[in-house]
Amino acid sequence: MPMKPENRARYPRNWKQIRAAILERAGQRCHLAYDAKHHQQNAYQTRRAGKAKGDLFA
């Protein structure tokens, strides 16, 4: 996502270098991509565990 001109002062001067290093470390992808896949795989167990806790206090 490009930096908005009104927010440019919030970033350090070497932001392009910092961003490039972060993307390189993350394999050129968003770090949330793994979290979404992980959530999708474990959503059923999470809901099931939440229901079980709710049953204890019902």
DSSP file (Angstrom, degrees, kcal/mol; ACC not computed):
  #  RESIDUE AA STRUCTURE BP1 BP2  ACC     N-H-->O    O-->H-N    N-H-->O    O-->H-N    TCO  KAPPA ALPHA  PHI   PSI    X-CA   Y-CA   Z-CA
    1    1 A M              0   0    0      0, 0.0     3,-0.1     0, 0.0     2,-0.0   0.000 360.0 360.0 360.0 130.5    0.0    0.0    0.0
    2    2 A P        -     0   0    0      0, 0.0     2,-0.4     0, 0.0     0, 0.0  -0.310 360.0-105.4 -69.6 153.6    1.5    3.4   -0.9
    3    3 A M        -     0   0    0      1,-0.1     5,-0.1     2,-0.0     3,-0.0  -0.634  33.5-124.3 -78.6 129.7    2.3    5.9    1.7
    4    4 A K    >>  -     0   0    0     -2,-0.4     3,-1.6     1,-0.1     4,-0.5  -0.526  16.3-125.1 -74.1 141.6   -0.2    8.8    1.8
    5    5 A P  G >4 S+     0   0    0      0, 0.0     3,-1.0     0, 0.0     4,-0.3   0.851 110.0  56.3 -56.2 -36.6    1.4   12.2    1.4
    6    6 A E  G 34 S+     0   0    0      1,-0.2     3,-0.2     2,-0.1    -2,-0.0   0.688 110.4  45.6 -71.8 -16.0   -0.2   13.5    4.7
    7    7 A N  G X4 S+     0   0    0     -3,-1.6     3,-1.8     1,-0.1     4,-0.4   0.404  81.2 101.0-102.7   1.1    1.4   10.6    6.6
    8    8 A R  G X< S+     0   0    0     -3,-1.0     3,-1.2    -4,-0.5    -1,-0.1   0.821  75.5  59.8 -58.1 -34.0    4.8   10.9    5.1
    9    9 A A  G 3  S+     0   0    0     -4,-0.3    -1,-0.3     1,-0.2    -2,-0.1   0.689  95.2  64.9 -69.6 -17.3    6.2   12.7    8.2
   10   10 A R  G <  S+     0   0    0     -3,-1.8    -1,-0.2     2,-0.1    -2,-0.2   0.652  92.7  74.5 -78.8 -15.3    5.3    9.7   10.4
   11   11 A Y  S <  S-     0   0    0     -3,-1.2     4,-0.0    -4,-0.4     2,-0.0  -0.715  87.2-110.3-100.9 147.8    7.8    7.4    8.6
   12   12 A P    >   -     0   0    0      0, 0.0     3,-1.5     0, 0.0     4,-0.1  -0.308  33.2-108.7 -68.9 161.5   11.6    7.5    9.0
   13   13 A R  T 3  S+     0   0    0      1,-0.3     3,-0.4     2,-0.1    -2,-0.0   0.833 118.6  51.2 -61.2 -33.1   13.7    8.7    6.0
   14   14 A N  T 3> S+     0   0    0      1,-0.2     4,-2.1     2,-0.1     3,-0.5  -0.014  70.9 126.1 -95.3  31.5   14.9    5.2    5.3
   15   15 A W  H <>  +     0   0    0     -3,-1.5     4,-3.2     1,-0.2     5,-0.2   0.862  68.2  57.8 -58.4 -38.8   11.4    3.6    5.2
   16   16 A K  H  > S+     0   0    0     -3,-0.4     4,-2.1     1,-0.2    -1,-0.2   0.894 109.0  45.8 -60.8 -39.1   11.9    2.1    1.8
   17   17 A Q  H  > S+     0   0    0     -3,-0.5     4,-2.0     2,-0.2    -1,-0.2   0.904 113.8  48.5 -69.5 -41.4   15.0    0.2    3.0
   18   18 A I  H  X S+     0   0    0     -4,-2.1     4,-2.2     2,-0.2    -2,-0.2   0.934 112.4  49.0 -62.5 -46.1   13.2   -0.9    6.2
   19   19 A R  H  X S+     0   0    0     -4,-3.2     4,-2.7     1,-0.2     5,-0.2   0.903 109.6  51.8 -60.9 -43.2   10.1   -2.0    4.2
   20   20 A A  H  X S+     0   0    0     -4,-2.1     4,-2.2    -5,-0.2    -1,-0.2   0.897 110.1  49.2 -61.9 -40.5   12.3   -4.0    1.8
   21   21 A A  H  X S+     0   0    0     -4,-2.0     4,-2.2     2,-0.2    -1,-0.2   0.894 111.5  49.1 -66.1 -39.8   14.0   -5.8    4.7
   22   22 A I  H  X S+     0   0    0     -4,-2.2     4,-1.9     2,-0.2    -2,-0.2   0.930 112.4  47.4 -65.2 -45.7   10.7   -6.7    6.3
   23   23 A L  H  <>S+     0   0    0     -4,-2.7     5,-3.7     1,-0.2     6,-0.4   0.885 111.2  51.7 -63.9 -38.3    9.3   -8.0    3.0
   24   24 A E  H ><5S+     0   0    0     -4,-2.2     3,-1.2    -5,-0.2    -1,-0.2   0.928 110.2  48.4 -62.9 -45.0   12.4  -10.0    2.4
   25   25 A R  H 3<5S+     0   0    0     -4,-2.2    -1,-0.2     1,-0.3    -2,-0.2   0.853 112.1  49.8 -63.0 -35.3   12.2  -11.6    5.8
   26   26 A A  T 3<5S-     0   0    0     -4,-1.9     3,-0.3    -5,-0.1    -1,-0.3   0.378 119.7-107.0 -86.8   4.2    8.6  -12.4    5.3
   27   27 A G  T < 5 -     0   0    0     -3,-1.2    -3,-0.2    -4,-0.3    -2,-0.1   0.835  67.2 -65.5  74.2  31.6    9.2  -14.1    1.9
   28   28 A Q  S   <S+     0   0    0     -5,-3.7     2,-0.3     1,-0.2    -1,-0.2   0.807 113.4 101.5  59.6  33.5    7.6  -11.2    0.0
   29   29 A R  S    S-     0   0    0     -6,-0.4    -1,-0.2    -3,-0.3     2,-0.1  -0.954  82.1 -85.9-141.2 162.8    4.1  -11.8    1.4
   30   30 A C    >   -     0   0    0     -2,-0.3     3,-1.3     1,-0.1     4,-0.4  -0.415  30.7-134.5 -65.8 138.6    1.9  -10.4    4.1
   31   31 A H  T 3> S+     0   0    0      1,-0.3     4,-0.7     2,-0.2     3,-0.4   0.693 103.1  65.5 -69.5 -16.4    2.6  -11.8    7.5
   32   32 A L  H 3> S+     0   0    0      1,-0.2     4,-2.3     2,-0.2    -1,-0.3   0.624  80.1  80.0 -80.1 -12.6   -1.2  -12.2    8.0
   33   33 A A  H <> S+     0   0    0     -3,-1.3     4,-1.7     1,-0.2    -1,-0.2   0.910  95.3  45.8 -61.0 -41.6   -1.4  -14.8    5.2
   34   34 A Y  H  > S+     0   0    0     -4,-0.4     4,-2.9    -3,-0.4     5,-0.2   0.921 110.4  53.8 -65.8 -43.3   -0.2  -17.5    7.6
   35   35 A D  H  X S+     0   0    0     -4,-0.7     4,-2.7     1,-0.2    -2,-0.2   0.886 107.4  50.8 -60.6 -39.2   -2.5  -16.4   10.3
   36   36 A A  H  X S+     0   0    0     -4,-2.3     4,-2.3     2,-0.2    -1,-0.2   0.917 112.7  45.6 -65.0 -43.0   -5.5  -16.7    8.0
   37   37 A K  H  X S+     0   0    0     -4,-1.7     4,-2.1     2,-0.2    -2,-0.2   0.922 113.9  49.3 -65.4 -43.6   -4.6  -20.2    7.0
   38   38 A H  H  X S+     0   0    0     -4,-2.9     4,-1.8     1,-0.2    -2,-0.2   0.914 111.7  49.1 -61.6 -43.8   -3.9  -21.2   10.6
   39   39 A H  H  X S+     0   0    0     -4,-2.7     4,-1.0    -5,-0.2    -1,-0.2   0.911 109.1  52.3 -63.2 -42.4   -7.3  -19.7   11.7
   40   40 A Q  H  < S+     0   0    0     -4,-2.3     3,-0.4     1,-0.2     4,-0.4   0.897 111.2  47.2 -61.6 -40.5   -9.1  -21.5    9.0
   41   41 A Q  H  < S+     0   0    0     -4,-2.1     4,-0.2     1,-0.2    -1,-0.2   0.844 121.8  34.9 -69.7 -33.7   -7.6  -24.9   10.0
   42   42 A N  H  X S+     0   0    0     -4,-1.8     4,-2.2    -5,-0.2    -1,-0.2   0.330  86.1 100.0-106.2   7.1   -8.3  -24.4   13.7
   43   43 A A  H  X S+     0   0    0     -4,-1.0     4,-2.6    -3,-0.4     5,-0.2   0.892  82.1  52.6 -62.6 -40.4  -11.6  -22.5   13.6
   44   44 A Y  H  > S+     0   0    0     -4,-0.4     4,-2.6     1,-0.2    -1,-0.2   0.944 111.3  45.2 -62.3 -48.2  -13.7  -25.6   14.3
   45   45 A Q  H  > S+     0   0    0     -4,-0.2     4,-2.7     1,-0.2    -1,-0.2   0.875 112.4  53.0 -63.9 -36.1  -11.7  -26.6   17.4
   46   46 A T  H  X S+     0   0    0     -4,-2.2     4,-2.1     2,-0.2    -1,-0.2   0.932 112.0  44.1 -64.6 -45.9  -11.7  -23.0   18.6
   47   47 A R  H  X S+     0   0    0     -4,-2.6     4,-2.3     2,-0.2    -2,-0.2   0.909 114.1  50.9 -64.2 -41.6  -15.5  -22.8   18.3
   48   48 A R  H  X S+     0   0    0     -4,-2.6     4,-2.2    -5,-0.2    -2,-0.2   0.918 110.8  47.8 -63.3 -44.3  -15.9  -26.3   19.9
   49   49 A A  H  X S+     0   0    0     -4,-2.7     4,-2.1     1,-0.2    -1,-0.2   0.892 111.1  51.9 -64.3 -39.5  -13.7  -25.3   22.9
   50   50 A G  H  X S+     0   0    0     -4,-2.1     4,-2.0     1,-0.2    -1,-0.2   0.891 109.7  48.8 -64.2 -39.7  -15.6  -22.1   23.3
   51   51 A K  H  X S+     0   0    0     -4,-2.3     4,-2.1     2,-0.2    -1,-0.2   0.896 108.9  53.5 -66.4 -39.7  -18.9  -23.9   23.4
   52   52 A A  H  X S+     0   0    0     -4,-2.2     4,-1.3     1,-0.2    -2,-0.2   0.911 109.5  47.9 -62.4 -41.9  -17.5  -26.4   25.9
   53   53 A K  H  X S+     0   0    0     -4,-2.1     4,-1.0     1,-0.2     3,-0.3   0.903 110.5  52.5 -63.9 -40.3  -16.5  -23.6   28.2
   54   54 A G  H  < S+     0   0    0     -4,-2.0     3,-0.4     1,-0.2     4,-0.2   0.859 104.7  55.7 -63.8 -35.4  -19.9  -22.0   27.8
   55   55 A D  H >< S+     0   0    0     -4,-2.1     3,-0.8     1,-0.2    -1,-0.2   0.829 101.5  58.5 -66.3 -31.9  -21.6  -25.2   28.8
   56   56 A L  H 3< S+     0   0    0     -4,-1.3    -1,-0.2    -3,-0.3    -2,-0.2   0.832 113.2  37.4 -66.5 -31.5  -19.7  -25.3   32.1
   57   57 A F  T 3<        0   0    0     -4,-1.0    -1,-0.2    -3,-0.4    -2,-0.2   0.238 360.0 360.0-106.9  13.3  -21.0  -22.0   33.2
   58   58 A A    <         0   0    0     -3,-0.8    -1,-0.2    -4,-0.2    -2,-0.1   0.467 360.0 360.0 -80.7 360.0  -24.6  -22.3   31.8
